[in-house]
Amino acid sequence: MMSIENYNKLGEDLERLLILRTSPLAVKMLEKVADIPPGAIRPRRDRHHHLAQCQAFSLSRRERLSIAMLKEDSWCWAPLVGYGLVDWRPAKDIILPEGQAERMPRFKEGRYIGIVSAPLKIADFVPDLLLVYSNTAQLRNMIQVVKDEEKTLVASEFDPIDSCVYSVVPVIMNGQYRITLPDPGECKRALAAEDEIIFSIPGNKLDLIVSGLKQAEEKKRGYSRPGLEMTPDFPQPDFYRKLFDVWGLE
């Protein structure tokens, strides 16, 4: 397992290589009170208010805060259900219409007591996963690394709501990357921008992503070198020309 210091350094590299507007997030599920990092803010206890989980993520990535969210801190139903912090079944007919809870990925009730998030480059814990809020070009660079290094494509299903659940729970359960759309509540209440999308990276795969981004930058294929052009009959790579010859095209 990588050290916390290694994760911090990779967080700095990731932020620099992709020129991210906000910090990549280190995220960890909490099994017991002793797992809460000493410096983490507990919203209800320390600030006498509640937050939605997306607001906690936003404060972590924008204001560089470490925030631990337990059941008593939450002001939104979705993470309470998805993170297994409550028994959703007695309330399913009241707040969860059309089988929404049944479809939602969920941790087993009682497995965790909460979740903590912090900017990756200053987090004082080893994360279960990383959340990168990016634009689509930055996302393309990250999933290109997955394709090049793991010889696979990133598969995702898209639900227009419950981004705090879908960006976290399946990633921990399956150990796979995931792309998630910020939901309407995250845009309205947590200031997610219209051009932002969430890329979830399992904690043990961060080194591969950053290493691949560094290689792309060295080969002048990184995010900082977009090579924009709008040229008709642009110079074709050699394999383009061979394909066009096979197809009888100019």
Secondary structure, 3 states (H helix, E strand, C coil): CCCHHHHHHHHHHHHHHHCCCCCCEEEEEECCHHHCCCCCECHHHHHCCCECHHHHHHHHHHHCCCEEEEHHHECCHHHHHHCCCCCCHHHHHHHCHHHHHHHCCCCCCCCCCEEEEEECCCCCCCCCEEEEEECHHHHHHHHHHHHHHHCCCCCCCCCCCCHHHHCCHHHHHHCCCEEECCCHHHHHHHCCCCCCEEEEEEHHHHHHHHHHHHHHHHCCCCCCCCCCCCCCCCCCCHHHHHHHHHCCCC
